[in-house]
Structures are given as C-alpha cells and as structure tokens.
Amino acid sequence: MSTGPYLPGSFDVESYEPLLQRQTALLAFVVAFVLLVSTGLAFDVYFGY
C-alpha cells in the first residue's frame, strides 16, 4: 500500500519538495485568511457595526 508520494524509509528530496511547497502555500493562505478575518472582526468591534 502507498502512504504518500515517496516510499517510507527512502527519504527522497526530489519528490518531497513539491509537497513541502504545497504545504507552505496552504499555510500562508490560512495565515492570511486568519489575519483578514481577525482584522475584520477588530474593525467591526472598533466601529461598532
């Protein structure tokens, strides 16, 4: 059975790099989204909307 893009035990940087880039992009998107939401909530509370 396959557990991922690379075989367990053989740490292959070539196949691991795209996965890492995808995770980094996803993390950046989540962080930006959380910042956007928290900023929006802060403005809502501050201006009393």
mmCIF file as Biopython writes it, N, C-alpha, C and O atoms, coordinates in Angstrom:
data_model
#
loop_
_atom_site.group_PDB
_atom_site.id
_atom_site.type_symbol
_atom_site.label_atom_id
_atom_site.label_alt_id
_atom_site.label_comp_id
_atom_site.label_asym_id
_atom_site.label_entity_id
_atom_site.label_seq_id
_atom_site.pdbx_PDB_ins_code
_atom_site.Cartn_x
_atom_site.Cartn_y
_atom_site.Cartn_z
_atom_site.occupancy
_atom_site.B_iso_or_equiv
_atom_site.auth_seq_id
_atom_site.auth_asym_id
_atom_site.pdbx_PDB_model_num
ATOM 1   N N  . MET A ? 1  ? 0.840   -1.194 0.000  1.0 0.0 1  A 1 
ATOM 2   C CA . MET A ? 1  ? 0.000   0.000  0.000  1.0 0.0 1  A 1 
ATOM 3   C C  . MET A ? 1  ? 0.877   1.245  0.000  1.0 0.0 1  A 1 
ATOM 4   O O  . MET A ? 1  ? 1.964   1.251  0.576  1.0 0.0 1  A 1 
ATOM 5   N N  . SER A ? 2  ? 0.401   2.282  -0.641 1.0 0.0 2  A 1 
ATOM 6   C CA . SER A ? 2  ? 1.198   3.505  -0.730 1.0 0.0 2  A 1 
ATOM 7   C C  . SER A ? 2  ? 0.754   4.489  0.342  1.0 0.0 2  A 1 
ATOM 8   O O  . SER A ? 2  ? -0.442  4.694  0.552  1.0 0.0 2  A 1 
ATOM 9   N N  . THR A ? 3  ? 1.721   5.095  1.017  1.0 0.0 3  A 1 
ATOM 10  C CA . THR A ? 3  ? 1.406   6.017  2.107  1.0 0.0 3  A 1 
ATOM 11  C C  . THR A ? 3  ? 1.653   7.458  1.699  1.0 0.0 3  A 1 
ATOM 12  O O  . THR A ? 3  ? 1.440   8.372  2.495  1.0 0.0 3  A 1 
ATOM 13  N N  . GLY A ? 4  ? 2.104   7.674  0.459  1.0 0.0 4  A 1 
ATOM 14  C CA . GLY A ? 4  ? 2.384   9.037  0.040  1.0 0.0 4  A 1 
ATOM 15  C C  . GLY A ? 4  ? 3.177   9.064  -1.243 1.0 0.0 4  A 1 
ATOM 16  O O  . GLY A ? 4  ? 3.332   8.032  -1.897 1.0 0.0 4  A 1 
ATOM 17  N N  . PRO A ? 5  ? 3.686   10.234 -1.620 1.0 0.0 5  A 1 
ATOM 18  C CA . PRO A ? 5  ? 4.438   10.381 -2.865 1.0 0.0 5  A 1 
ATOM 19  C C  . PRO A ? 5  ? 5.799   9.699  -2.821 1.0 0.0 5  A 1 
ATOM 20  O O  . PRO A ? 5  ? 6.389   9.440  -3.870 1.0 0.0 5  A 1 
ATOM 21  N N  . TYR A ? 6  ? 6.307   9.404  -1.628 1.0 0.0 6  A 1 
ATOM 22  C CA . TYR A ? 6  ? 7.593   8.729  -1.525 1.0 0.0 6  A 1 
ATOM 23  C C  . TYR A ? 6  ? 7.463   7.530  -0.607 1.0 0.0 6  A 1 
ATOM 24  O O  . TYR A ? 6  ? 6.627   7.506  0.297  1.0 0.0 6  A 1 
ATOM 25  N N  . LEU A ? 7  ? 8.307   6.528  -0.853 1.0 0.0 7  A 1 
ATOM 26  C CA . LEU A ? 7  ? 8.266   5.316  -0.050 1.0 0.0 7  A 1 
ATOM 27  C C  . LEU A ? 7  ? 8.806   5.587  1.340  1.0 0.0 7  A 1 
ATOM 28  O O  . LEU A ? 7  ? 9.797   6.301  1.491  1.0 0.0 7  A 1 
ATOM 29  N N  . PRO A ? 8  ? 8.164   5.024  2.363  1.0 0.0 8  A 1 
ATOM 30  C CA . PRO A ? 8  ? 8.674   5.182  3.722  1.0 0.0 8  A 1 
ATOM 31  C C  . PRO A ? 8  ? 10.031  4.506  3.859  1.0 0.0 8  A 1 
ATOM 32  O O  . PRO A ? 8  ? 10.204  3.361  3.441  1.0 0.0 8  A 1 
ATOM 33  N N  . GLY A ? 9  ? 10.981  5.203  4.437  1.0 0.0 9  A 1 
ATOM 34  C CA . GLY A ? 9  ? 12.316  4.631  4.589  1.0 0.0 9  A 1 
ATOM 35  C C  . GLY A ? 9  ? 13.287  5.247  3.600  1.0 0.0 9  A 1 
ATOM 36  O O  . GLY A ? 9  ? 14.471  5.394  3.903  1.0 0.0 9  A 1 
ATOM 37  N N  . SER A ? 10 ? 12.797  5.613  2.406  1.0 0.0 10 A 1 
ATOM 38  C CA . SER A ? 10 ? 13.674  6.264  1.428  1.0 0.0 10 A 1 
ATOM 39  C C  . SER A ? 10 ? 13.287  7.737  1.331  1.0 0.0 10 A 1 
ATOM 40  O O  . SER A ? 10 ? 12.339  8.102  0.635  1.0 0.0 10 A 1 
ATOM 41  N N  . PHE A ? 11 ? 14.029  8.560  2.032  1.0 0.0 11 A 1 
ATOM 42  C CA . PHE A ? 11 ? 13.728  9.989  2.070  1.0 0.0 11 A 1 
ATOM 43  C C  . PHE A ? 11 ? 14.225  10.636 0.792  1.0 0.0 11 A 1 
ATOM 44  O O  . PHE A ? 11 ? 15.419  10.889 0.636  1.0 0.0 11 A 1 
ATOM 45  N N  . ASP A ? 12 ? 13.298  10.904 -0.123 1.0 0.0 12 A 1 
ATOM 46  C CA . ASP A ? 12 ? 13.668  11.460 -1.424 1.0 0.0 12 A 1 
ATOM 47  C C  . ASP A ? 12 ? 13.306  12.941 -1.474 1.0 0.0 12 A 1 
ATOM 48  O O  . ASP A ? 12 ? 12.133  13.308 -1.407 1.0 0.0 12 A 1 
ATOM 49  N N  . VAL A ? 13 ? 14.323  13.782 -1.591 1.0 0.0 13 A 1 
ATOM 50  C CA . VAL A ? 13 ? 14.105  15.227 -1.589 1.0 0.0 13 A 1 
ATOM 51  C C  . VAL A ? 13 ? 13.376  15.662 -2.860 1.0 0.0 13 A 1 
ATOM 52  O O  . VAL A ? 13 ? 12.577  16.598 -2.833 1.0 0.0 13 A 1 
ATOM 53  N N  . GLU A ? 14 ? 13.653  14.984 -3.965 1.0 0.0 14 A 1 
ATOM 54  C CA . GLU A ? 14 ? 13.052  15.344 -5.250 1.0 0.0 14 A 1 
ATOM 55  C C  . GLU A ? 14 ? 11.529  15.275 -5.190 1.0 0.0 14 A 1 
ATOM 56  O O  . GLU A ? 14 ? 10.844  16.171 -5.685 1.0 0.0 14 A 1 
ATOM 57  N N  . SER A ? 15 ? 11.000  14.212 -4.585 1.0 0.0 15 A 1 
ATOM 58  C CA . SER A ? 15 ? 9.550   14.035 -4.528 1.0 0.0 15 A 1 
ATOM 59  C C  . SER A ? 15 ? 8.955   14.723 -3.307 1.0 0.0 15 A 1 
ATOM 60  O O  . SER A ? 15 ? 7.743   14.924 -3.229 1.0 0.0 15 A 1 
ATOM 61  N N  . TYR A ? 16 ? 9.807   15.081 -2.357 1.0 0.0 16 A 1 
ATOM 62  C CA . TYR A ? 16 ? 9.323   15.707 -1.124 1.0 0.0 16 A 1 
ATOM 63  C C  . TYR A ? 16 ? 9.143   17.212 -1.299 1.0 0.0 16 A 1 
ATOM 64  O O  . TYR A ? 16 ? 8.311   17.821 -0.627 1.0 0.0 16 A 1 
ATOM 65  N N  . GLU A ? 17 ? 9.922   17.811 -2.200 1.0 0.0 17 A 1 
ATOM 66  C CA . GLU A ? 17 ? 9.912   19.268 -2.356 1.0 0.0 17 A 1 
ATOM 67  C C  . GLU A ? 17 ? 8.557   19.838 -2.803 1.0 0.0 17 A 1 
ATOM 68  O O  . GLU A ? 17 ? 8.096   20.813 -2.210 1.0 0.0 17 A 1 
ATOM 69  N N  . PRO A ? 18 ? 7.902   19.266 -3.827 1.0 0.0 18 A 1 
ATOM 70  C CA . PRO A ? 18 ? 6.592   19.807 -4.229 1.0 0.0 18 A 1 
ATOM 71  C C  . PRO A ? 18 ? 5.569   19.746 -3.098 1.0 0.0 18 A 1 
ATOM 72  O O  . PRO A ? 18 ? 4.757   20.658 -2.942 1.0 0.0 18 A 1 
ATOM 73  N N  . LEU A ? 19 ? 5.610   18.677 -2.315 1.0 0.0 19 A 1 
ATOM 74  C CA . LEU A ? 19 ? 4.696   18.531 -1.181 1.0 0.0 19 A 1 
ATOM 75  C C  . LEU A ? 19 ? 4.944   19.633 -0.167 1.0 0.0 19 A 1 
ATOM 76  O O  . LEU A ? 19 ? 4.005   20.218 0.373  1.0 0.0 19 A 1 
ATOM 77  N N  . LEU A ? 20 ? 6.223   19.913 0.088  1.0 0.0 20 A 1 
ATOM 78  C CA . LEU A ? 20 ? 6.595   20.954 1.047  1.0 0.0 20 A 1 
ATOM 79  C C  . LEU A ? 20 ? 6.136   22.323 0.551  1.0 0.0 20 A 1 
ATOM 80  O O  . LEU A ? 20 ? 5.636   23.140 1.325  1.0 0.0 20 A 1 
ATOM 81  N N  . GLN A ? 21 ? 6.312   22.563 -0.754 1.0 0.0 21 A 1 
ATOM 82  C CA . GLN A ? 21 ? 5.884   23.843 -1.328 1.0 0.0 21 A 1 
ATOM 83  C C  . GLN A ? 21 ? 4.376   24.004 -1.231 1.0 0.0 21 A 1 
ATOM 84  O O  . GLN A ? 21 ? 3.877   25.093 -0.948 1.0 0.0 21 A 1 
ATOM 85  N N  . ARG A ? 22 ? 3.639   22.897 -1.470 1.0 0.0 22 A 1 
ATOM 86  C CA . ARG A ? 22 ? 2.184   22.949 -1.391 1.0 0.0 22 A 1 
ATOM 87  C C  . ARG A ? 22 ? 1.745   23.222 0.044  1.0 0.0 22 A 1 
ATOM 88  O O  . ARG A ? 22 ? 0.820   24.002 0.271  1.0 0.0 22 A 1 
ATOM 89  N N  . GLN A ? 23 ? 2.401   22.585 1.011  1.0 0.0 23 A 1 
ATOM 90  C CA . GLN A ? 23 ? 2.078   22.814 2.418  1.0 0.0 23 A 1 
ATOM 91  C C  . GLN A ? 23 ? 2.378   24.253 2.816  1.0 0.0 23 A 1 
ATOM 92  O O  . GLN A ? 23 ? 1.611   24.870 3.554  1.0 0.0 23 A 1 
ATOM 93  N N  . THR A ? 24 ? 3.502   24.789 2.325  1.0 0.0 24 A 1 
ATOM 94  C CA . THR A ? 24 ? 3.881   26.168 2.648  1.0 0.0 24 A 1 
ATOM 95  C C  . THR A ? 24 ? 2.868   27.154 2.075  1.0 0.0 24 A 1 
ATOM 96  O O  . THR A ? 24 ? 2.487   28.120 2.738  1.0 0.0 24 A 1 
ATOM 97  N N  . ALA A ? 25 ? 2.434   26.905 0.837  1.0 0.0 25 A 1 
ATOM 98  C CA . ALA A ? 25 ? 1.437   27.777 0.206  1.0 0.0 25 A 1 
ATOM 99  C C  . ALA A ? 25 ? 0.118   27.711 0.968  1.0 0.0 25 A 1 
ATOM 100 O O  . ALA A ? 25 ? -0.540  28.730 1.180  1.0 0.0 25 A 1 
ATOM 101 N N  . LEU A ? 26 ? -0.262  26.500 1.378  1.0 0.0 26 A 1 
ATOM 102 C CA . LEU A ? 26 ? -1.508  26.322 2.131  1.0 0.0 26 A 1 
ATOM 103 C C  . LEU A ? 26 ? -1.426  27.034 3.467  1.0 0.0 26 A 1 
ATOM 104 O O  . LEU A ? 26 ? -2.377  27.688 3.896  1.0 0.0 26 A 1 
ATOM 105 N N  . LEU A ? 27 ? -0.271  26.901 4.127  1.0 0.0 27 A 1 
ATOM 106 C CA . LEU A ? 27 ? -0.076  27.548 5.427  1.0 0.0 27 A 1 
ATOM 107 C C  . LEU A ? 27 ? -0.152  29.066 5.287  1.0 0.0 27 A 1 
ATOM 108 O O  . LEU A ? 27 ? -0.782  29.740 6.102  1.0 0.0 27 A 1 
ATOM 109 N N  . ALA A ? 28 ? 0.491   29.598 4.249  1.0 0.0 28 A 1 
ATOM 110 C CA . ALA A ? 28 ? 0.465   31.043 4.014  1.0 0.0 28 A 1 
ATOM 111 C C  . ALA A ? 28 ? -0.961  31.524 3.759  1.0 0.0 28 A 1 
ATOM 112 O O  . ALA A ? 28 ? -1.355  32.590 4.232  1.0 0.0 28 A 1 
ATOM 113 N N  . PHE A ? 29 ? -1.737  30.731 3.006  1.0 0.0 29 A 1 
ATOM 114 C CA . PHE A ? 29 ? -3.128  31.082 2.714  1.0 0.0 29 A 1 
ATOM 115 C C  . PHE A ? 29 ? -3.958  31.102 3.994  1.0 0.0 29 A 1 
ATOM 116 O O  . PHE A ? 29 ? -4.753  32.016 4.210  1.0 0.0 29 A 1 
ATOM 117 N N  . VAL A ? 30 ? -3.771  30.091 4.841  1.0 0.0 30 A 1 
ATOM 118 C CA . VAL A ? 30 ? -4.518  30.005 6.102  1.0 0.0 30 A 1 
ATOM 119 C C  . VAL A ? 30 ? -4.166  31.178 7.011  1.0 0.0 30 A 1 
ATOM 120 O O  . VAL A ? 30 ? -5.051  31.784 7.617  1.0 0.0 30 A 1 
ATOM 121 N N  . VAL A ? 31 ? -2.868  31.502 7.109  1.0 0.0 31 A 1 
ATOM 122 C CA . VAL A ? 31 ? -2.427  32.615 7.956  1.0 0.0 31 A 1 
ATOM 123 C C  . VAL A ? 31 ? -3.028  33.933 7.459  1.0 0.0 31 A 1 
ATOM 124 O O  . VAL A ? 31 ? -3.518  34.739 8.250  1.0 0.0 31 A 1 
ATOM 125 N N  . ALA A ? 32 ? -2.983  34.140 6.138  1.0 0.0 32 A 1 
ATOM 126 C CA . ALA A ? 32 ? -3.544  35.368 5.563  1.0 0.0 32 A 1 
ATOM 127 C C  . ALA A ? 32 ? -5.044  35.448 5.820  1.0 0.0 32 A 1 
ATOM 128 O O  . ALA A ? 32 ? -5.571  36.516 6.131  1.0 0.0 32 A 1 
ATOM 129 N N  . PHE A ? 33 ? -5.733  34.308 5.687  1.0 0.0 33 A 1 
ATOM 130 C CA . PHE A ? 33 ? -7.178  34.269 5.909  1.0 0.0 33 A 1 
ATOM 131 C C  . PHE A ? 33 ? -7.517  34.604 7.359  1.0 0.0 33 A 1 
ATOM 132 O O  . PHE A ? 33 ? -8.435  35.378 7.629  1.0 0.0 33 A 1 
ATOM 133 N N  . VAL A ? 34 ? -6.764  34.011 8.289  1.0 0.0 34 A 1 
ATOM 134 C CA . VAL A ? 34 ? -6.998  34.263 9.718  1.0 0.0 34 A 1 
ATOM 135 C C  . VAL A ? 34 ? -6.739  35.732 10.047 1.0 0.0 34 A 1 
ATOM 136 O O  . VAL A ? 34 ? -7.501  36.349 10.792 1.0 0.0 34 A 1 
ATOM 137 N N  . LEU A ? 35 ? -5.665  36.286 9.492  1.0 0.0 35 A 1 
ATOM 138 C CA . LEU A ? 35 ? -5.357  37.700 9.722  1.0 0.0 35 A 1 
ATOM 139 C C  . LEU A ? 35 ? -6.481  38.586 9.184  1.0 0.0 35 A 1 
ATOM 140 O O  . LEU A ? 35 ? -6.894  39.549 9.829  1.0 0.0 35 A 1 
ATOM 141 N N  . LEU A ? 36 ? -6.966  38.241 7.990  1.0 0.0 36 A 1 
ATOM 142 C CA . LEU A ? 36 ? -8.034  39.019 7.367  1.0 0.0 36 A 1 
ATOM 143 C C  . LEU A ? 36 ? -9.296  38.984 8.225  1.0 0.0 36 A 1 
ATOM 144 O O  . LEU A ? 36 ? -9.916  40.019 8.470  1.0 0.0 36 A 1 
ATOM 145 N N  . VAL A ? 37 ? -9.670  37.794 8.680  1.0 0.0 37 A 1 
ATOM 146 C CA . VAL A ? 37 ? -10.880 37.639 9.496  1.0 0.0 37 A 1 
ATOM 147 C C  . VAL A ? 37 ? -10.736 38.363 10.828 1.0 0.0 37 A 1 
ATOM 148 O O  . VAL A ? 37 ? -11.650 39.065 11.261 1.0 0.0 37 A 1 
ATOM 149 N N  . SER A ? 38 ? -9.582  38.190 11.478 1.0 0.0 38 A 1 
ATOM 150 C CA . SER A ? 38 ? -9.390  38.828 12.786 1.0 0.0 38 A 1 
ATOM 151 C C  . SER A ? 38 ? -9.364  40.350 12.647 1.0 0.0 38 A 1 
ATOM 152 O O  . SER A ? 38 ? -9.867  41.063 13.514 1.0 0.0 38 A 1 
ATOM 153 N N  . THR A ? 39 ? -8.778  40.844 11.558 1.0 0.0 39 A 1 
ATOM 154 C CA . THR A ? 39 ? -8.754  42.294 11.317 1.0 0.0 39 A 1 
ATOM 155 C C  . THR A ? 39 ? -10.167 42.808 11.068 1.0 0.0 39 A 1 
ATOM 156 O O  . THR A ? 39 ? -10.545 43.868 11.567 1.0 0.0 39 A 1 
ATOM 157 N N  . GLY A ? 40 ? -10.945 42.054 10.295 1.0 0.0 40 A 1 
ATOM 158 C CA . GLY A ? 40 ? -12.328 42.432 10.023 1.0 0.0 40 A 1 
ATOM 159 C C  . GLY A ? 40 ? -13.146 42.462 11.304 1.0 0.0 40 A 1 
ATOM 160 O O  . GLY A ? 40 ? -13.944 43.377 11.509 1.0 0.0 40 A 1 
ATOM 161 N N  . LEU A ? 41 ? -12.957 41.473 12.166 1.0 0.0 41 A 1 
ATOM 162 C CA . LEU A ? 41 ? -13.674 41.434 13.441 1.0 0.0 41 A 1 
ATOM 163 C C  . LEU A ? 41 ? -13.260 42.605 14.318 1.0 0.0 41 A 1 
ATOM 164 O O  . LEU A ? 41 ? -14.095 43.223 14.978 1.0 0.0 41 A 1 
ATOM 165 N N  . ALA A ? 42 ? -11.960 42.908 14.321 1.0 0.0 42 A 1 
ATOM 166 C CA . ALA A ? 42 ? -11.459 44.021 15.134 1.0 0.0 42 A 1 
ATOM 167 C C  . ALA A ? 42 ? -12.084 45.335 14.663 1.0 0.0 42 A 1 
ATOM 168 O O  . ALA A ? 42 ? -12.480 46.163 15.483 1.0 0.0 42 A 1 
ATOM 169 N N  . PHE A ? 43 ? -12.174 45.527 13.346 1.0 0.0 43 A 1 
ATOM 170 C CA . PHE A ? 43 ? -12.797 46.740 12.805 1.0 0.0 43 A 1 
ATOM 171 C C  . PHE A ? 43 ? -14.277 46.794 13.161 1.0 0.0 43 A 1 
ATOM 172 O O  . PHE A ? 43 ? -14.809 47.853 13.492 1.0 0.0 43 A 1 
ATOM 173 N N  . ASP A ? 44 ? -14.939 45.632 13.088 1.0 0.0 44 A 1 
ATOM 174 C CA . ASP A ? 44 ? -16.365 45.574 13.439 1.0 0.0 44 A 1 
ATOM 175 C C  . ASP A ? 44 ? -16.575 45.994 14.886 1.0 0.0 44 A 1 
ATOM 176 O O  . ASP A ? 44 ? -17.476 46.779 15.183 1.0 0.0 44 A 1 
ATOM 177 N N  . VAL A ? 45 ? -15.760 45.480 15.774 1.0 0.0 45 A 1 
ATOM 178 C CA . VAL A ? 45 ? -15.889 45.808 17.196 1.0 0.0 45 A 1 
ATOM 179 C C  . VAL A ? 45 ? -15.539 47.277 17.431 1.0 0.0 45 A 1 
ATOM 180 O O  . VAL A ? 45 ? -16.204 47.972 18.199 1.0 0.0 45 A 1 
ATOM 181 N N  . TYR A ? 46 ? -14.477 47.741 16.752 1.0 0.0 46 A 1 
ATOM 182 C CA . TYR A ? 46 ? -13.992 49.106 16.975 1.0 0.0 46 A 1 
ATOM 183 C C  . TYR A ? 46 ? -15.003 50.148 16.506 1.0 0.0 46 A 1 
ATOM 184 O O  . TYR A ? 46 ? -15.259 51.136 17.195 1.0 0.0 46 A 1 
ATOM 185 N N  . PHE A ? 47 ? -15.574 49.915 15.323 1.0 0.0 47 A 1 
ATOM 186 C CA . PHE A ? 47 ? -16.513 50.888 14.768 1.0 0.0 47 A 1 
ATOM 187 C C  . PHE A ? 47 ? -17.952 50.626 15.199 1.0 0.0 47 A 1 
ATOM 188 O O  . PHE A ? 47 ? -18.847 51.424 14.924 1.0 0.0 47 A 1 
ATOM 189 N N  . GLY A ? 48 ? -18.166 49.495 15.880 1.0 0.0 48 A 1 
ATOM 190 C CA . GLY A ? 48 ? -19.483 49.195 16.427 1.0 0.0 48 A 1 
ATOM 191 C C  . GLY A ? 48 ? -20.520 48.827 15.383 1.0 0.0 48 A 1 
ATOM 192 O O  . GLY A ? 48 ? -21.694 49.168 15.522 1.0 0.0 48 A 1 
ATOM 193 N N  . TYR A ? 49 ? -20.079 48.114 14.308 1.0 0.0 49 A 1 
ATOM 194 C CA . TYR A ? 49 ? -21.052 47.701 13.291 1.0 0.0 49 A 1 
ATOM 195 C C  . TYR A ? 49 ? -21.870 46.528 13.806 1.0 0.0 49 A 1 
ATOM 196 O O  . TYR A ? 49 ? -22.746 46.030 13.100 1.0 0.0 49 A 1 
#
